[in-house]
């Protein structure tokens, strides 16, 4: 990882969903269509918007790439949560 990039790991629990990730100006997009874990290495530092579509509906939330860190975000489907639970190391 460089001084301006980080790694984001996304975990979904409690079911399956489609997750779309965009940066603020729309030049990065990743679509993830499975349960489990997605790891994005070397993501430019910044805040990204996620849209999580599941059987329970659609949730919008943000995640952040932190320079030289690995940040793990966990979202529990159907658990009443509106935000990702974050752990950066």
PDB file of N, CA, C and O in Angstrom:
ATOM      1  N   UNK A   1       0.835  -1.187   0.000  1.00  0.00           N
ATOM      2  CA  UNK A   1       0.000   0.000   0.000  1.00  0.00           C
ATOM      3  C   UNK A   1       0.874   1.242   0.000  1.00  0.00           C
ATOM      4  O   UNK A   1       1.900   1.295   0.678  1.00  0.00           O
ATOM      5  N   UNK A   2       0.461   2.231  -0.761  1.00  0.00           N
ATOM      6  CA  UNK A   2       1.199   3.479  -0.816  1.00  0.00           C
ATOM      7  C   UNK A   2       0.667   4.480   0.189  1.00  0.00           C
ATOM      8  O   UNK A   2      -0.304   4.204   0.893  1.00  0.00           O
ATOM      9  N   UNK A   3       1.301   5.650   0.258  1.00  0.00           N
ATOM     10  CA  UNK A   3       0.880   6.659   1.231  1.00  0.00           C
ATOM     11  C   UNK A   3      -0.496   7.260   0.946  1.00  0.00           C
ATOM     12  O   UNK A   3      -1.072   7.913   1.817  1.00  0.00           O
ATOM     13  N   UNK A   4      -1.027   7.054  -0.247  1.00  0.00           N
ATOM     14  CA  UNK A   4      -2.344   7.618  -0.596  1.00  0.00           C
ATOM     15  C   UNK A   4      -3.397   6.555  -0.865  1.00  0.00           C
ATOM     16  O   UNK A   4      -4.472   6.867  -1.376  1.00  0.00           O
ATOM     17  N   UNK A   5      -3.100   5.288  -0.525  1.00  0.00           N
ATOM     18  CA  UNK A   5      -4.064   4.218  -0.767  1.00  0.00           C
ATOM     19  C   UNK A   5      -4.244   3.358   0.473  1.00  0.00           C
ATOM     20  O   UNK A   5      -3.387   3.318   1.355  1.00  0.00           O
ATOM     21  N   UNK A   6      -5.374   2.674   0.517  1.00  0.00           N
ATOM     22  CA  UNK A   6      -5.672   1.754   1.596  1.00  0.00           C
ATOM     23  C   UNK A   6      -6.407   0.547   1.046  1.00  0.00           C
ATOM     24  O   UNK A   6      -6.628   0.433  -0.160  1.00  0.00           O
ATOM     25  N   UNK A   7      -6.776  -0.339   1.929  1.00  0.00           N
ATOM     26  CA  UNK A   7      -7.532  -1.536   1.558  1.00  0.00           C
ATOM     27  C   UNK A   7      -8.854  -1.523   2.307  1.00  0.00           C
ATOM     28  O   UNK A   7      -8.905  -1.215   3.498  1.00  0.00           O
ATOM     29  N   UNK A   8      -9.920  -1.860   1.596  1.00  0.00           N
ATOM     30  CA  UNK A   8     -11.242  -2.006   2.203  1.00  0.00           C
ATOM     31  C   UNK A   8     -11.666  -3.459   2.057  1.00  0.00           C
ATOM     32  O   UNK A   8     -11.592  -4.029   0.968  1.00  0.00           O
ATOM     33  N   UNK A   9     -12.107  -4.052   3.151  1.00  0.00           N
ATOM     34  CA  UNK A   9     -12.707  -5.386   3.138  1.00  0.00           C
ATOM     35  C   UNK A   9     -14.160  -5.218   3.545  1.00  0.00           C
ATOM     36  O   UNK A   9     -14.458  -4.659   4.601  1.00  0.00           O
ATOM     37  N   UNK A  10     -15.061  -5.703   2.705  1.00  0.00           N
ATOM     38  CA  UNK A  10     -16.494  -5.626   3.008  1.00  0.00           C
ATOM     39  C   UNK A  10     -17.009  -7.018   3.328  1.00  0.00           C
ATOM     40  O   UNK A  10     -16.715  -7.983   2.622  1.00  0.00           O
ATOM     41  N   UNK A  11     -17.783  -7.107   4.403  1.00  0.00           N
ATOM     42  CA  UNK A  11     -18.407  -8.375   4.793  1.00  0.00           C
ATOM     43  C   UNK A  11     -19.890  -8.159   4.959  1.00  0.00           C
ATOM     44  O   UNK A  11     -20.325  -7.207   5.608  1.00  0.00           O
ATOM     45  N   UNK A  12     -20.669  -9.052   4.366  1.00  0.00           N
ATOM     46  CA  UNK A  12     -22.117  -9.064   4.576  1.00  0.00           C
ATOM     47  C   UNK A  12     -22.457 -10.271   5.423  1.00  0.00           C
ATOM     48  O   UNK A  12     -21.936 -11.363   5.196  1.00  0.00           O
ATOM     49  N   UNK A  13     -23.327 -10.078   6.396  1.00  0.00           N
ATOM     50  CA  UNK A  13     -23.816 -11.208   7.169  1.00  0.00           C
ATOM     51  C   UNK A  13     -25.339 -11.208   7.114  1.00  0.00           C
ATOM     52  O   UNK A  13     -25.962 -10.161   6.938  1.00  0.00           O
ATOM     53  N   UNK A  14     -25.922 -12.369   7.263  1.00  0.00           N
ATOM     54  CA  UNK A  14     -27.375 -12.478   7.356  1.00  0.00           C
ATOM     55  C   UNK A  14     -28.095 -12.611   6.031  1.00  0.00           C
ATOM     56  O   UNK A  14     -29.316 -12.457   5.988  1.00  0.00           O
ATOM     57  N   UNK A  15     -27.387 -12.892   4.947  1.00  0.00           N
ATOM     58  CA  UNK A  15     -28.082 -13.086   3.677  1.00  0.00           C
ATOM     59  C   UNK A  15     -27.269 -12.650   2.480  1.00  0.00           C
ATOM     60  O   UNK A  15     -26.062 -12.428   2.572  1.00  0.00           O
ATOM     61  N   UNK A  16     -27.953 -12.529   1.350  1.00  0.00           N
ATOM     62  CA  UNK A  16     -27.311 -12.144   0.097  1.00  0.00           C
ATOM     63  C   UNK A  16     -27.797 -10.775  -0.326  1.00  0.00           C
ATOM     64  O   UNK A  16     -28.937 -10.392  -0.063  1.00  0.00           O
ATOM     65  N   UNK A  17     -26.911 -10.041  -0.989  1.00  0.00           N
ATOM     66  CA  UNK A  17     -27.284  -8.711  -1.467  1.00  0.00           C
ATOM     67  C   UNK A  17     -26.362  -8.316  -2.608  1.00  0.00           C
ATOM     68  O   UNK A  17     -25.303  -8.910  -2.808  1.00  0.00           O
ATOM     69  N   UNK A  18     -26.778  -7.321  -3.339  1.00  0.00           N
ATOM     70  CA  UNK A  18     -25.943  -6.678  -4.338  1.00  0.00           C
ATOM     71  C   UNK A  18     -25.421  -5.392  -3.711  1.00  0.00           C
ATOM     72  O   UNK A  18     -26.190  -4.605  -3.158  1.00  0.00           O
ATOM     73  N   UNK A  19     -24.105  -5.183  -3.801  1.00  0.00           N
ATOM     74  CA  UNK A  19     -23.502  -3.977  -3.235  1.00  0.00           C
ATOM     75  C   UNK A  19     -22.821  -3.206  -4.354  1.00  0.00           C
ATOM     76  O   UNK A  19     -21.991  -3.749  -5.082  1.00  0.00           O
ATOM     77  N   UNK A  20     -23.179  -1.932  -4.483  1.00  0.00           N
ATOM     78  CA  UNK A  20     -22.573  -1.058  -5.469  1.00  0.00           C
ATOM     79  C   UNK A  20     -21.781   0.006  -4.724  1.00  0.00           C
ATOM     80  O   UNK A  20     -22.289   0.623  -3.788  1.00  0.00           O
ATOM     81  N   UNK A  21     -20.526   0.221  -5.143  1.00  0.00           N
ATOM     82  CA  UNK A  21     -19.632   1.158  -4.482  1.00  0.00           C
ATOM     83  C   UNK A  21     -19.220   2.218  -5.495  1.00  0.00           C
ATOM     84  O   UNK A  21     -18.748   1.890  -6.583  1.00  0.00           O
ATOM     85  N   UNK A  22     -19.397   3.494  -5.140  1.00  0.00           N
ATOM     86  CA  UNK A  22     -19.009   4.603  -6.011  1.00  0.00           C
ATOM     87  C   UNK A  22     -18.221   5.626  -5.215  1.00  0.00           C
ATOM     88  O   UNK A  22     -18.464   5.825  -4.025  1.00  0.00           O
ATOM     89  N   UNK A  23     -17.260   6.283  -5.889  1.00  0.00           N
ATOM     90  CA  UNK A  23     -16.650   7.433  -5.218  1.00  0.00           C
ATOM     91  C   UNK A  23     -17.505   8.665  -5.485  1.00  0.00           C
ATOM     92  O   UNK A  23     -18.459   8.604  -6.260  1.00  0.00           O
ATOM     93  N   UNK A  24     -17.172   9.758  -4.860  1.00  0.00           N
ATOM     94  CA  UNK A  24     -18.018  10.957  -4.904  1.00  0.00           C
ATOM     95  C   UNK A  24     -18.205  11.510  -6.318  1.00  0.00           C
ATOM     96  O   UNK A  24     -19.264  12.052  -6.635  1.00  0.00           O
ATOM     97  N   UNK A  25     -17.182  11.376  -7.173  1.00  0.00           N
ATOM     98  CA  UNK A  25     -17.309  11.939  -8.519  1.00  0.00           C
ATOM     99  C   UNK A  25     -17.634  10.886  -9.571  1.00  0.00           C
ATOM    100  O   UNK A  25     -17.727  11.206 -10.756  1.00  0.00           O
ATOM    101  N   UNK A  26     -17.806   9.642  -9.155  1.00  0.00           N
ATOM    102  CA  UNK A  26     -18.315   8.608 -10.047  1.00  0.00           C
ATOM    103  C   UNK A  26     -17.308   7.950 -10.966  1.00  0.00           C
ATOM    104  O   UNK A  26     -17.707   7.277 -11.917  1.00  0.00           O
ATOM    105  N   UNK A  27     -15.988   8.121 -10.715  1.00  0.00           N
ATOM    106  CA  UNK A  27     -15.042   7.484 -11.607  1.00  0.00           C
ATOM    107  C   UNK A  27     -14.567   6.121 -11.110  1.00  0.00           C
ATOM    108  O   UNK A  27     -13.745   5.480 -11.765  1.00  0.00           O
ATOM    109  N   UNK A  28     -15.068   5.675  -9.972  1.00  0.00           N
ATOM    110  CA  UNK A  28     -14.794   4.330  -9.483  1.00  0.00           C
ATOM    111  C   UNK A  28     -16.128   3.664  -9.198  1.00  0.00           C
ATOM    112  O   UNK A  28     -17.006   4.252  -8.567  1.00  0.00           O
ATOM    113  N   UNK A  29     -16.272   2.436  -9.667  1.00  0.00           N
ATOM    114  CA  UNK A  29     -17.487   1.680  -9.383  1.00  0.00           C
ATOM    115  C   UNK A  29     -17.134   0.215  -9.278  1.00  0.00           C
ATOM    116  O   UNK A  29     -16.391  -0.313 -10.105  1.00  0.00           O
ATOM    117  N   UNK A  30     -17.658  -0.437  -8.277  1.00  0.00           N
ATOM    118  CA  UNK A  30     -17.479  -1.874  -8.081  1.00  0.00           C
ATOM    119  C   UNK A  30     -18.842  -2.438  -7.716  1.00  0.00           C
ATOM    120  O   UNK A  30     -19.519  -1.905  -6.837  1.00  0.00           O
ATOM    121  N   UNK A  31     -19.248  -3.509  -8.380  1.00  0.00           N
ATOM    122  CA  UNK A  31     -20.514  -4.159  -8.054  1.00  0.00           C
ATOM    123  C   UNK A  31     -20.186  -5.558  -7.537  1.00  0.00           C
ATOM    124  O   UNK A  31     -19.459  -6.316  -8.179  1.00  0.00           O
ATOM    125  N   UNK A  32     -20.727  -5.882  -6.383  1.00  0.00           N
ATOM    126  CA  UNK A  32     -20.454  -7.152  -5.726  1.00  0.00           C
ATOM    127  C   UNK A  32     -21.784  -7.838  -5.509  1.00  0.00           C
ATOM    128  O   UNK A  32     -22.662  -7.294  -4.839  1.00  0.00           O
ATOM    129  N   UNK A  33     -21.943  -9.029  -6.068  1.00  0.00           N
ATOM    130  CA  UNK A  33     -23.241  -9.701  -6.037  1.00  0.00           C
ATOM    131  C   UNK A  33     -23.141 -11.079  -5.386  1.00  0.00           C
ATOM    132  O   UNK A  33     -23.467 -12.100  -5.992  1.00  0.00           O
ATOM    133  N   UNK A  34     -22.678 -11.077  -4.129  1.00  0.00           N
ATOM    134  CA  UNK A  34     -22.642 -12.342  -3.405  1.00  0.00           C
ATOM    135  C   UNK A  34     -22.531 -12.073  -1.925  1.00  0.00           C
ATOM    136  O   UNK A  34     -22.202 -10.961  -1.513  1.00  0.00           O
ATOM    137  N   UNK A  35     -22.802 -13.080  -1.124  1.00  0.00           N
ATOM    138  CA  UNK A  35     -22.556 -12.937   0.303  1.00  0.00           C
ATOM    139  C   UNK A  35     -21.095 -13.279   0.555  1.00  0.00           C
ATOM    140  O   UNK A  35     -20.417 -13.786  -0.339  1.00  0.00           O
ATOM    141  N   UNK A  36     -20.610 -13.015   1.737  1.00  0.00           N
ATOM    142  CA  UNK A  36     -19.218 -13.314   2.041  1.00  0.00           C
ATOM    143  C   UNK A  36     -18.406 -12.061   2.180  1.00  0.00           C
ATOM    144  O   UNK A  36     -18.781 -11.142   2.908  1.00  0.00           O
ATOM    145  N   UNK A  37     -17.267 -12.017   1.468  1.00  0.00           N
ATOM    146  CA  UNK A  37     -16.306 -10.947   1.685  1.00  0.00           C
ATOM    147  C   UNK A  37     -15.756 -10.444   0.354  1.00  0.00           C
ATOM    148  O   UNK A  37     -15.518 -11.231  -0.562  1.00  0.00           O
ATOM    149  N   UNK A  38     -15.556  -9.140   0.250  1.00  0.00           N
ATOM    150  CA  UNK A  38     -14.937  -8.513  -0.919  1.00  0.00           C
ATOM    151  C   UNK A  38     -13.765  -7.686  -0.424  1.00  0.00           C
ATOM    152  O   UNK A  38     -13.917  -6.879   0.492  1.00  0.00           O
ATOM    153  N   UNK A  39     -12.587  -7.880  -1.026  1.00  0.00           N
ATOM    154  CA  UNK A  39     -11.402  -7.129  -0.641  1.00  0.00           C
ATOM    155  C   UNK A  39     -10.961  -6.260  -1.817  1.00  0.00           C
ATOM    156  O   UNK A  39     -10.727  -6.767  -2.914  1.00  0.00           O
ATOM    157  N   UNK A  40     -10.848  -4.954  -1.585  1.00  0.00           N
ATOM    158  CA  UNK A  40     -10.382  -4.019  -2.607  1.00  0.00           C
ATOM    159  C   UNK A  40      -9.062  -3.444  -2.105  1.00  0.00           C
ATOM    160  O   UNK A  40      -9.035  -2.676  -1.143  1.00  0.00           O
ATOM    161  N   UNK A  41      -7.960  -3.824  -2.771  1.00  0.00           N
ATOM    162  CA  UNK A  41      -6.621  -3.439  -2.352  1.00  0.00           C
ATOM    163  C   UNK A  41      -6.153  -2.236  -3.162  1.00  0.00           C
ATOM    164  O   UNK A  41      -6.406  -2.160  -4.364  1.00  0.00           O
ATOM    165  N   UNK A  42      -5.472  -1.294  -2.511  1.00  0.00           N
ATOM    166  CA  UNK A  42      -4.903  -0.152  -3.201  1.00  0.00           C
ATOM    167  C   UNK A  42      -5.934   0.874  -3.634  1.00  0.00           C
ATOM    168  O   UNK A  42      -5.758   1.546  -4.650  1.00  0.00           O
ATOM    169  N   UNK A  43      -7.001   0.996  -2.873  1.00  0.00           N
ATOM    170  CA  UNK A  43      -8.066   1.947  -3.192  1.00  0.00           C
ATOM    171  C   UNK A  43      -7.628   3.346  -2.762  1.00  0.00           C
ATOM    172  O   UNK A  43      -7.209   3.529  -1.619  1.00  0.00           O
ATOM    173  N   UNK A  44      -7.716   4.343  -3.657  1.00  0.00           N
ATOM    174  CA  UNK A  44      -7.316   5.696  -3.274  1.00  0.00           C
ATOM    175  C   UNK A  44      -8.029   6.161  -2.009  1.00  0.00           C
ATOM    176  O   UNK A  44      -9.218   5.906  -1.814  1.00  0.00           O
ATOM    177  N   UNK A  45      -7.276   6.845  -1.158  1.00  0.00           N
ATOM    178  CA  UNK A  45      -7.822   7.346   0.095  1.00  0.00           C
ATOM    179  C   UNK A  45      -9.029   8.234  -0.176  1.00  0.00           C
ATOM    180  O   UNK A  45      -8.999   9.070  -1.079  1.00  0.00           O
ATOM    181  N   UNK A  46     -10.080   8.053   0.597  1.00  0.00           N
ATOM    182  CA  UNK A  46     -11.273   8.870   0.444  1.00  0.00           C
ATOM    183  C   UNK A  46     -12.510   8.145   0.914  1.00  0.00           C
ATOM    184  O   UNK A  46     -12.442   7.022   1.416  1.00  0.00           O
ATOM    185  N   UNK A  47     -13.645   8.803   0.746  1.00  0.00           N
ATOM    186  CA  UNK A  47     -14.938   8.273   1.164  1.00  0.00           C
ATOM    187  C   UNK A  47     -15.690   7.749  -0.051  1.00  0.00           C
ATOM    188  O   UNK A  47     -15.694   8.380  -1.109  1.00  0.00           O
ATOM    189  N   UNK A  48     -16.316   6.612   0.104  1.00  0.00           N
ATOM    190  CA  UNK A  48     -17.055   5.962  -0.965  1.00  0.00           C
ATOM    191  C   UNK A  48     -18.484   5.695  -0.501  1.00  0.00           C
ATOM    192  O   UNK A  48     -18.719   5.378   0.665  1.00  0.00           O
ATOM    193  N   UNK A  49     -19.420   5.824  -1.413  1.00  0.00           N
ATOM    194  CA  UNK A  49     -20.832   5.600  -1.119  1.00  0.00           C
ATOM    195  C   UNK A  49     -21.178   4.175  -1.513  1.00  0.00           C
ATOM    196  O   UNK A  49     -20.798   3.715  -2.590  1.00  0.00           O
ATOM    197  N   UNK A  50     -21.899   3.472  -0.642  1.00  0.00           N
ATOM    198  CA  UNK A  50     -22.353   2.120  -0.966  1.00  0.00           C
ATOM    199  C   UNK A  50     -23.872   2.094  -1.019  1.00  0.00           C
ATOM    200  O   UNK A  50     -24.550   2.791  -0.265  1.00  0.00           O
ATOM    201  N   UNK A  51     -24.385   1.280  -1.919  1.00  0.00           N
ATOM    202  CA  UNK A  51     -25.828   1.017  -1.996  1.00  0.00           C
ATOM    203  C   UNK A  51     -25.991  -0.491  -1.887  1.00  0.00           C
ATOM    204  O   UNK A  51     -25.490  -1.244  -2.723  1.00  0.00           O
ATOM    205  N   UNK A  52     -26.692  -0.921  -0.858  1.00  0.00           N
ATOM    206  CA  UNK A  52     -26.859  -2.339  -0.559  1.00  0.00           C
ATOM    207  C   UNK A  52     -28.303  -2.711  -0.857  1.00  0.00           C
ATOM    208  O   UNK A  52     -29.222  -2.238  -0.188  1.00  0.00           O
ATOM    209  N   UNK A  53     -28.506  -3.565  -1.868  1.00  0.00           N
ATOM    210  CA  UNK A  53     -29.859  -3.993  -2.225  1.00  0.00           C
ATOM    211  C   UNK A  53     -30.038  -5.449  -1.828  1.00  0.00           C
ATOM    212  O   UNK A  53     -29.312  -6.331  -2.287  1.00  0.00           O
ATOM    213  N   UNK A  54     -31.023  -5.684  -0.961  1.00  0.00           N
ATOM    214  CA  UNK A  54     -31.317  -7.041  -0.514  1.00  0.00           C
ATOM    215  C   UNK A  54     -32.822  -7.244  -0.520  1.00  0.00           C
ATOM    216  O   UNK A  54     -33.579  -6.353  -0.904  1.00  0.00           O
ATOM    217  N   UNK A  55     -33.247  -8.421  -0.093  1.00  0.00           N
ATOM    218  CA  UNK A  55     -34.672  -8.711  -0.018  1.00  0.00           C
ATOM    219  C   UNK A  55     -35.379  -7.765   0.962  1.00  0.00           C
ATOM    220  O   UNK A  55     -36.578  -7.522   0.832  1.00  0.00           O
ATOM    221  N   UNK A  56     -34.644  -7.238   1.932  1.00  0.00           N
ATOM    222  CA  UNK A  56     -35.222  -6.337   2.934  1.00  0.00           C
ATOM    223  C   UNK A  56     -35.365  -4.904   2.422  1.00  0.00           C
ATOM    224  O   UNK A  56     -36.043  -4.092   3.052  1.00  0.00           O
ATOM    225  N   UNK A  57     -34.745  -4.585   1.301  1.00  0.00           N
ATOM    226  CA  UNK A  57     -34.812  -3.225   0.767  1.00  0.00           C
ATOM    227  C   UNK A  57     -33.444  -2.708   0.395  1.00  0.00           C
ATOM    228  O   UNK A  57     -32.510  -3.488   0.206  1.00  0.00           O
ATOM    229  N   UNK A  58     -33.315  -1.389   0.289  1.00  0.00           N
ATOM    230  CA  UNK A  58     -32.064  -0.757  -0.102  1.00  0.00           C
ATOM    231  C   UNK A  58     -31.554   0.131   1.013  1.00  0.00           C
ATOM    232  O   UNK A  58     -32.297   0.939   1.571  1.00  0.00           O
ATOM    233  N   UNK A  59     -30.275  -0.025   1.334  1.00  0.00           N
ATOM    234  CA  UNK A  59     -29.616   0.808   2.335  1.00  0.00           C
ATOM    235  C   UNK A  59     -28.480   1.558   1.662  1.00  0.00           C
ATOM    236  O   UNK A  59     -27.773   0.998   0.824  1.00  0.00           O
ATOM    237  N   UNK A  60     -28.303   2.820   2.022  1.00  0.00           N
ATOM    238  CA  UNK A  60     -27.175   3.603   1.533  1.00  0.00           C
ATOM    239  C   UNK A  60     -26.314   3.978   2.736  1.00  0.00           C
ATOM    240  O   UNK A  60     -26.821   4.376   3.785  1.00  0.00           O
ATOM    241  N   UNK A  61     -25.015   3.843   2.563  1.00  0.00           N
ATOM    242  CA  UNK A  61     -24.087   4.142   3.640  1.00  0.00           C
ATOM    243  C   UNK A  61     -22.726   4.452   3.031  1.00  0.00           C
ATOM    244  O   UNK A  61     -22.521   4.241   1.836  1.00  0.00           O
ATOM    245  N   UNK A  62     -21.795   4.950   3.839  1.00  0.00           N
ATOM    246  CA  UNK A  62     -20.470   5.265   3.328  1.00  0.00           C
ATOM    247  C   UNK A  62     -19.409   4.393   3.980  1.00  0.00           C
ATOM    248  O   UNK A  62     -19.579   3.905   5.097  1.00  0.00           O
ATOM    249  N   UNK A  63     -18.307   4.208   3.256  1.00  0.00           N
ATOM    250  CA  UNK A  63     -17.105   3.564   3.768  1.00  0.00           C
ATOM    251  C   UNK A  63     -15.939   4.476   3.402  1.00  0.00           C
ATOM    252  O   UNK A  63     -16.065   5.312   2.507  1.00  0.00           O
ATOM    253  N   UNK A  64     -14.807   4.323   4.084  1.00  0.00           N
ATOM    254  CA  UNK A  64     -13.654   5.168   3.802  1.00  0.00           C
ATOM    255  C   UNK A  64     -12.414   4.315   3.635  1.00  0.00           C
ATOM    256  O   UNK A  64     -12.191   3.361   4.380  1.00  0.00           O
ATOM    257  N   UNK A  65     -11.610   4.675   2.644  1.00  0.00           N
ATOM    258  CA  UNK A  65     -10.287   4.092   2.476  1.00  0.00           C
ATOM    259  C   UNK A  65      -9.316   5.000   3.218  1.00  0.00           C
ATOM    260  O   UNK A  65      -9.277   6.206   2.974  1.00  0.00           O
ATOM    261  N   UNK A  66      -8.530   4.420   4.127  1.00  0.00           N
ATOM    262  CA  UNK A  66      -7.585   5.170   4.947  1.00  0.00           C
ATOM    263  C   UNK A  66      -6.184   4.794   4.502  1.00  0.00           C
ATOM    264  O   UNK A  66      -5.863   3.611   4.400  1.00  0.00           O
ATOM    265  N   UNK A  67      -5.350   5.785   4.237  1.00  0.00           N
ATOM    266  CA  UNK A  67      -3.997   5.540   3.727  1.00  0.00           C
ATOM    267  C   UNK A  67      -3.227   4.573   4.614  1.00  0.00           C
ATOM    268  O   UNK A  67      -3.185   4.718   5.836  1.00  0.00           O
ATOM    269  N   UNK A  68      -2.620   3.581   3.969  1.00  0.00           N
ATOM    270  CA  UNK A  68      -1.751   2.598   4.613  1.00  0.00           C
ATOM    271  C   UNK A  68      -2.442   1.764   5.683  1.00  0.00           C
ATOM    272  O   UNK A  68      -1.773   1.198   6.548  1.00  0.00           O
ATOM    273  N   UNK A  69      -3.774   1.678   5.640  1.00  0.00           N
ATOM    274  CA  UNK A  69      -4.542   0.883   6.607  1.00  0.00           C
ATOM    275  C   UNK A  69      -5.418  -0.118   5.883  1.00  0.00           C
ATOM    276  O   UNK A  69      -5.760   0.062   4.714  1.00  0.00           O
ATOM    277  N   UNK A  70      -5.775  -1.170   6.590  1.00  0.00           N
ATOM    278  CA  UNK A  70      -6.781  -2.121   6.129  1.00  0.00           C
ATOM    279  C   UNK A  70      -8.019  -1.902   6.991  1.00  0.00           C
ATOM    280  O   UNK A  70      -7.987  -2.109   8.204  1.00  0.00           O
ATOM    281  N   UNK A  71      -9.109  -1.481   6.354  1.00  0.00           N
ATOM    282  CA  UNK A  71     -10.357  -1.221   7.081  1.00  0.00           C
ATOM    283  C   UNK A  71     -11.385  -2.287   6.708  1.00  0.00           C
ATOM    284  O   UNK A  71     -11.702  -2.476   5.533  1.00  0.00           O
ATOM    285  N   UNK A  72     -11.891  -2.968   7.704  1.00  0.00           N
ATOM    286  CA  UNK A  72     -12.901  -3.990   7.501  1.00  0.00           C
ATOM    287  C   UNK A  72     -14.258  -3.408   7.894  1.00  0.00           C
ATOM    288  O   UNK A  72     -14.427  -2.884   8.995  1.00  0.00           O
ATOM    289  N   UNK A  73     -15.216  -3.509   6.982  1.00  0.00           N
ATOM    290  CA  UNK A  73     -16.573  -3.012   7.214  1.00  0.00           C
ATOM    291  C   UNK A  73     -17.523  -4.201   7.178  1.00  0.00           C
ATOM    292  O   UNK A  73     -17.477  -5.007   6.248  1.00  0.00           O
ATOM    293  N   UNK A  74     -18.385  -4.313   8.185  1.00  0.00           N
ATOM    294  CA  UNK A  74     -19.350  -5.401   8.255  1.00  0.00           C
ATOM    295  C   UNK A  74     -20.758  -4.816   8.287  1.00  0.00           C
ATOM    296  O   UNK A  74     -21.037  -3.882   9.039  1.00  0.00           O
ATOM    297  N   UNK A  75     -21.637  -5.377   7.463  1.00  0.00           N
ATOM    298  CA  UNK A  75     -23.030  -4.939   7.424  1.00  0.00           C
ATOM    299  C   UNK A  75     -23.904  -6.168   7.634  1.00  0.00           C
ATOM    300  O   UNK A  75     -23.749  -7.170   6.936  1.00  0.00           O
ATOM    301  N   UNK A  76     -24.824  -6.092   8.595  1.00  0.00           N
ATOM    302  CA  UNK A  76     -25.727  -7.200   8.873  1.00  0.00           C
ATOM    303  C   UNK A  76     -27.062  -6.931   8.199  1.00  0.00           C
ATOM    304  O   UNK A  76     -27.774  -5.993   8.559  1.00  0.00           O
ATOM    305  N   UNK A  77     -27.392  -7.756   7.224  1.00  0.00           N
ATOM    306  CA  UNK A  77     -28.656  -7.606   6.507  1.00  0.00           C
ATOM    307  C   UNK A  77     -29.818  -7.961   7.413  1.00  0.00           C
ATOM    308  O   UNK A  77     -29.772  -8.965   8.124  1.00  0.00           O
ATOM    309  N   UNK A  78     -30.857  -7.144   7.393  1.00  0.00           N
ATOM    310  CA  UNK A  78     -32.048  -7.410   8.185  1.00  0.00           C
ATOM    311  C   UNK A  78     -31.860  -7.191   9.662  1.00  0.00           C
ATOM    312  O   UNK A  78     -32.732  -7.546  10.455  1.00  0.00           O
ATOM    313  N   UNK A  79     -30.734  -6.609  10.052  1.00  0.00           N
ATOM    314  CA  UNK A  79     -30.461  -6.415  11.468  1.00  0.00           C
ATOM    315  C   UNK A  79     -30.817  -5.037  11.983  1.00  0.00           C
ATOM    316  O   UNK A  79     -30.522  -4.710  13.133  1.00  0.00           O
ATOM    317  N   UNK A  80     -31.447  -4.223  11.150  1.00  0.00           N
ATOM    318  CA  UNK A  80     -31.847  -2.892  11.570  1.00  0.00           C
ATOM    319  C   UNK A  80     -30.721  -1.870  11.522  1.00  0.00           C
ATOM    320  O   UNK A  80     -30.922  -0.712  11.891  1.00  0.00           O
ATOM    321  N   UNK A  81     -29.536  -2.282  11.071  1.00  0.00           N
ATOM    322  CA  UNK A  81     -28.406  -1.369  10.994  1.00  0.00           C
ATOM    323  C   UNK A  81     -28.513  -0.497   9.754  1.00  0.00           C
ATOM    324  O   UNK A  81     -28.982  -0.945   8.708  1.00  0.00           O
ATOM    325  N   UNK A  82     -28.076   0.753   9.876  1.00  0.00           N
ATOM    326  CA  UNK A  82     -28.053   1.637   8.724  1.00  0.00           C
ATOM    327  C   UNK A  82     -26.630   2.003   8.335  1.00  0.00           C
ATOM    328  O   UNK A  82     -26.423   2.688   7.333  1.00  0.00           O
ATOM    329  N   UNK A  83     -25.653   1.561   9.101  1.00  0.00           N
ATOM    330  CA  UNK A  83     -24.258   1.878   8.833  1.00  0.00           C
ATOM    331  C   UNK A  83     -23.412   0.607   8.871  1.00  0.00           C
ATOM    332  O   UNK A  83     -23.769  -0.377   9.518  1.00  0.00           O
ATOM    333  N   UNK A  84     -22.289   0.651   8.165  1.00  0.00           N
ATOM    334  CA  UNK A  84     -21.293  -0.408   8.251  1.00  0.00           C
ATOM    335  C   UNK A  84     -20.591  -0.292   9.599  1.00  0.00           C
ATOM    336  O   UNK A  84     -20.352   0.817  10.077  1.00  0.00           O
ATOM    337  N   UNK A  85     -20.266  -1.403  10.204  1.00  0.00           N
ATOM    338  CA  UNK A  85     -19.453  -1.439  11.414  1.00  0.00           C
ATOM    339  C   UNK A  85     -17.997  -1.473  10.975  1.00  0.00           C
ATOM    340  O   UNK A  85     -17.604  -2.387  10.251  1.00  0.00           O
ATOM    341  N   UNK A  86     -17.166  -0.485  11.397  1.00  0.00           N
ATOM    342  CA  UNK A  86     -15.812  -0.324  10.882  1.00  0.00           C
ATOM    343  C   UNK A  86     -14.752  -0.714  11.899  1.00  0.00           C
ATOM    344  O   UNK A  86     -14.869  -0.416  13.087  1.00  0.00           O
ATOM    345  N   UNK A  87     -13.697  -1.397  11.403  1.00  0.00           N
ATOM    346  CA  UNK A  87     -12.517  -1.728  12.190  1.00  0.00           C
ATOM    347  C   UNK A  87     -11.303  -1.508  11.293  1.00  0.00           C
ATOM    348  O   UNK A  87     -11.128  -2.226  10.308  1.00  0.00           O
ATOM    349  N   UNK A  88     -10.452  -0.515  11.621  1.00  0.00           N
ATOM    350  CA  UNK A  88      -9.256  -0.214  10.826  1.00  0.00           C
ATOM    351  C   UNK A  88      -7.996  -0.610  11.597  1.00  0.00           C
ATOM    352  O   UNK A  88      -7.878  -0.366  12.798  1.00  0.00           O
ATOM    353  N   UNK A  89      -7.063  -1.226  10.876  1.00  0.00           N
ATOM    354  CA  UNK A  89      -5.787  -1.605  11.481  1.00  0.00           C
ATOM    355  C   UNK A  89      -4.649  -1.279  10.548  1.00  0.00           C
ATOM    356  O   UNK A  89      -3.489  -1.524  10.879  1.00  0.00           O
TER     357      UNK A  89
END
